[in-house]
Amino acid sequence: MKNIMFIAPPAAGKGTQAELVVEKYGLPHISTGDILREISKEDSEIGKYVYETLASGQLVKDEITYQLIEERLKRQDCKNGYILDGFPRNIDQAYEYDRILERLNYDIGNVILINIDKKTLEKRITGRRICENCKTIYNINDENNSPQVESVCDNCGGKLYQRSDDNLEAFQTRYNTYLEKTEPIIEHYRKMNVVKEVDGDDTVENIFKNIDRIINE
Ligand code: AMP
């Protein structure tokens, strides 16, 4: 199966959609944000640096992401396809990713761009809740996507938490970072003819239907 890369502004639903692709197709979901959130819990200098950078909404240093992404992509479970969520995030990372693909002899696959406006994202960001156990993502501002009990996961009964960067101030930084650093990489992939666009201002199910169609084209 083709590899899938998601590009989308913060809180556009790329994590949720990636999980649905995982459920249906069993591909590994490689989220640099998730990996970095694990590192941010470590009681070390790097753990502290990552924690503070994530909370501020800025990007962590490129070199940190290069190492962790190449190590992860080398693993056996990625040989038959994977979902990349949150990497590359700027043009240097995109160039490095081209080199990683060459070294590992992997194909770029589909680059799925989720389009959505800023007002919708602001509403979503304050309502996002994540299960600390099974990582299911909810939104208490969206009646179609809220848990039955506000702080409890419907799937596993785990406790729901709010990300430290899911507040309006950090969102503003993350959104500006997206416009300045991440959006320019779309052009890089357009030149390769691999960009597929979906409308992110729709229900989770409808967005997934469109993504699934792209996967099966
Ligand atoms: P995400 O879960 O994708 O929204 O990422 C959360 C945060 O992790 C971002 O705001 C960045 O601070 C950091 N991060 C994730 N991926 C990258 C990346 N490829 N390069 C630099 N920082 C990243």
Boltz pocket constraint, residues with backbone or C-beta under 6 A from the ligand:
constraints:
  - pocket:
      binder: B
      contacts: [[A, 10], [A, 11], [A, 32], [A, 33], [A, 34], [A, 36], [A, 53], [A, 54], [A, 57], [A, 58], [A, 59], [A, 60], [A, 61], [A, 62], [A, 65], [A, 85], [A, 86], [A, 87], [A, 88], [A, 89], [A, 93], [A, 165], [A, 174]]
      max_distance: 6.0
